[in-house]
Amino acid sequence: MKPKIDINCDLGESYGAFTMGNDAAIMPNITSANVACGFHGGDPVTISRTVKLAKKSAVAVGAHPGFPDIMGFGRREMQLTREEVEKYIIYQIGALQQFARVAGMSLQHIKPHGAMYNMAAKDSKLADGIIGAMRAVDMQLIVFAPPKSTLAKAAEKAGLRTAYEVFADRAYNSDGSLVSRSNPGAIINEPKKVVERAVKMVEEKAALSVDGKIVDFVDIHTICVHSDTMGAVKLATALKKGLVKAGITVEKVGKFV
């Protein structure tokens, strides 16, 4: 049986006069779109446009909620109560749900953004707040989470469908965490290298860390390429072509998780 993989991308992060990435060019090369919901990026017009682009390309839509930190693009750590996390997530999911409904679509998944995602990989209070919001909104939604993470374990304990996520354009530490963007080599933007890493991760369920150690993922369901990585359109295009060429089936994660 051919291995299956979903390709996801963080989109809809432009707001006002500020443009982030090229969503229209990336969309045909992915299967799941993580749409910013207004807290770290995105605005009502951008959210609506992104959902429509996803529908046009038959791409599944998911919420990409983050900390209320538009100035820091949601990449700065914040200390919130469990209740704050839960209500902020419900608020953001609700915004996207309505735009999806208007477009005749429904949500497939939830993927926390930036610092919220990285912190929830280890912070049980934060993970529980995210899962609490999902349980309150829709138990059929899929959680995108790092393999073996606190967030993944919390989702599984709650009976939620969980998609283990890896990153094609980010380097890994030996403990499976992502190398900080402030460190050299953290971001990988060479198409050939991105494809080679992605194929290896899907086929072997492992990757090499920055210090040459094997990072075991156990299983992989979705692979991310960031829309704000330099050359993102070329990376996404090469990634999809490379995976298909390797005999890997690329399809929406909702079809096999």
C-alpha positions in Angstrom: 0.0 0.0 0.0 1.3 3.4 -0.9 2.0 5.8 2.0 -0.4 8.8 2.2 0.4 12.3 3.3 -1.4 15.6 3.5 0.4 18.9 2.6 -0.6 21.8 4.7 0.3 25.5 4.7 -0.4 28.5 6.9 -2.3 31.0 4.8 -4.6 34.0 5.1 -2.0 35.9 7.2 -2.2 39.2 5.4 -4.0 42.0 7.1 -4.9 45.6 6.1 -2.2 47.0 3.9 0.3 44.2 4.8 0.7 41.2 2.5 2.1 37.9 3.7 3.0 35.2 1.1 1.3 34.4 -2.2 -1.7 32.3 -1.2 -3.2 32.1 -4.7 0.0 30.5 -6.1 0.6 28.1 -3.2 -3.0 26.9 -2.9 -3.0 24.4 -5.9 0.0 22.7 -4.4 -1.4 21.8 -1.0 -4.3 19.7 0.3 -5.0 21.5 3.6 -5.0 25.3 4.4 -4.5 26.6 7.9 -6.3 29.9 7.8 -5.3 32.7 10.2 -8.3 33.9 12.3 -7.4 37.5 13.1 -5.3 37.3 16.3 -1.8 36.9 14.8 -2.7 37.7 11.2 -5.6 37.8 8.9 -8.6 40.2 8.7 -12.2 39.6 7.6 -11.6 40.3 4.0 -8.5 38.1 3.9 -10.2 35.3 5.7 -13.1 35.3 3.2 -10.7 35.5 0.2 -8.6 32.6 1.5 -11.6 30.3 2.1 -12.8 31.0 -1.5 -9.3 30.2 -2.9 -9.3 27.0 -0.9 -12.7 26.0 -2.3 -11.6 26.8 -5.9 -8.6 24.5 -5.5 -10.6 21.8 -3.6 -8.3 22.3 -0.5 -9.6 21.5 3.0 -9.9 24.4 5.4 -8.8 24.5 9.0 -8.5 27.2 11.7 -5.0 28.5 12.5 -5.6 30.3 15.9 -2.8 32.0 17.8 -2.1 34.3 20.7 -3.6 37.8 20.5 -0.3 39.2 19.3 -0.5 40.7 15.8 2.5 42.9 16.4 4.7 39.9 17.1 2.9 37.7 14.5 2.0 35.3 17.2 5.6 34.1 17.6 6.1 35.6 21.1 5.3 33.4 24.1 2.4 34.5 26.3 1.2 33.3 29.7 -2.6 32.8 29.6 -5.0 31.0 31.9 -6.6 27.8 30.7 -9.9 29.6 30.4 -8.4 32.4 28.3 -6.8 29.9 25.9 -10.1 28.0 25.5 -12.2 31.1 24.9 -9.7 32.7 22.5 -9.6 29.5 20.5 -13.4 29.3 20.4 -13.6 32.9 19.3 -11.1 32.4 16.4 -12.7 29.1 15.3 -16.1 30.7 15.3 -14.9 33.5 13.0 -13.6 31.1 10.4 -16.5 28.8 10.7 -18.9 31.5 9.6 -16.8 32.4 6.5 -16.6 28.8 5.6 -20.4 28.3 6.0 -21.0 31.3 3.8 -18.7 29.7 1.1 -20.5 26.4 1.4 -17.6 24.7 3.2 -16.9 23.2 6.7 -13.8 23.0 8.8 -11.6 19.9 8.7 -9.0 20.7 11.4 -7.4 23.0 13.9 -3.7 23.8 13.9 -2.4 26.3 16.6 0.0 28.9 15.3 3.5 29.9 16.2 4.4 30.2 19.9 1.0 28.7 20.9 1.8 25.5 18.9 5.4 25.2 20.2 4.4 25.8 23.8 1.4 23.4 23.7 3.8 20.7 22.6 5.1 20.7 26.2 2.7 22.7 28.3 -0.3 20.6 29.5 -2.3 23.7 30.6 -2.1 25.2 27.2 -2.8 21.9 25.5 -5.8 21.3 27.6 -7.2 24.7 26.8 -6.9 24.1 23.1 -8.5 20.7 23.4 -11.2 22.0 25.6 -12.1 24.6 22.9 -12.2 21.8 20.2 -14.4 19.6 22.4 -16.8 22.5 22.9 -17.0 23.4 19.2 -16.8 20.2 17.2 -15.5 16.7 18.3 -15.1 15.8 14.6 -12.4 18.4 14.0 -8.8 17.0 13.5 -6.0 18.3 15.7 -2.6 19.0 14.0 0.1 18.3 16.5 3.8 17.3 16.7 4.3 13.5 17.1 4.7 12.4 20.8 3.8 15.9 22.0 1.7 16.9 25.0 -0.8 18.4 22.6 -1.1 15.1 20.7 -1.5 13.1 23.8 -4.2 15.5 25.2 -6.1 15.2 21.9 -5.9 11.4 21.9 -7.0 11.2 25.5 -10.0 13.4 24.7 -11.0 11.1 21.8 -10.2 13.6 19.1 -8.8 12.7 15.7 -5.1 13.6 15.7 -2.8 14.2 12.7 0.9 14.0 13.4 2.6 16.9 11.7 6.2 17.4 10.5 7.8 20.4 8.8 9.5 20.3 5.4 11.1 23.7 5.7 12.3 23.7 9.3 15.3 22.1 11.0 14.8 19.8 14.1 16.6 19.6 17.4 17.4 16.1 18.7 14.4 16.1 21.0 12.0 16.6 18.1 11.4 20.3 18.7 11.9 22.9 16.0 15.2 24.8 15.9 14.5 28.4 16.9 14.1 30.7 13.9 16.7 33.0 15.4 19.4 30.2 14.9 21.4 29.7 11.7 20.0 26.9 9.6 16.6 26.8 11.2 14.8 27.5 7.9 15.4 25.3 4.9 14.5 26.9 1.6 16.3 24.8 -1.0 13.6 22.9 -3.0 15.8 19.8 -3.6 16.7 19.5 0.1 13.1 20.1 1.2 11.9 17.3 -1.1 14.6 14.9 0.0 13.8 15.5 3.7 10.1 15.2 3.1 10.3 11.9 1.3 12.6 10.5 4.0 10.3 11.6 6.7 7.2 10.0 5.1 8.9 6.8 4.1 11.1 6.3 7.2 9.1 8.3 9.8 12.3 9.9 10.9 14.5 12.9 10.2 18.1 14.0 11.0 18.4 16.7 13.7 20.8 19.6 13.3 23.4 17.6 15.3 23.1 14.5 13.2 20.9 12.4 15.5 17.8 10.4 14.3 14.5 12.0 15.3 11.8 9.2 15.4 8.3 10.4 14.6 6.5 7.1 15.0 3.9 8.1 12.4 3.3 11.1 10.1 0.0 12.3 8.6 0.6 15.9 7.4 3.7 17.9 6.3 3.9 21.7 6.5 5.5 24.2 4.3 5.3 27.8 5.5 3.9 30.5 3.2 6.4 33.1 4.5 9.5 31.0 3.9 11.6 32.5 1.1 10.6 30.9 -2.2 7.6 29.3 -0.6 5.7 28.9 -4.0 8.7 27.0 -5.5 9.0 24.9 -2.3 5.3 23.9 -2.3 5.4 23.1 -6.0 8.5 21.0 -5.7 7.3 19.3 -2.6 4.0 18.0 -4.1 5.7 16.9 -7.3 8.6 15.2 -5.4 6.2 13.3 -3.1 4.1 12.1 -6.0 7.2 11.1 -8.0 8.3 9.0 -5.0 5.0 7.0 -5.1 3.4 8.8 -2.1 -0.3 9.6 -2.3 -1.0 13.2 -1.5 -4.5 13.9 -0.3 -6.5 15.7 2.4 -5.8 14.3 5.9 -9.5 14.1 6.6 -9.7 11.2 4.2 -7.4 8.9 6.1 -7.1 10.0 9.7 
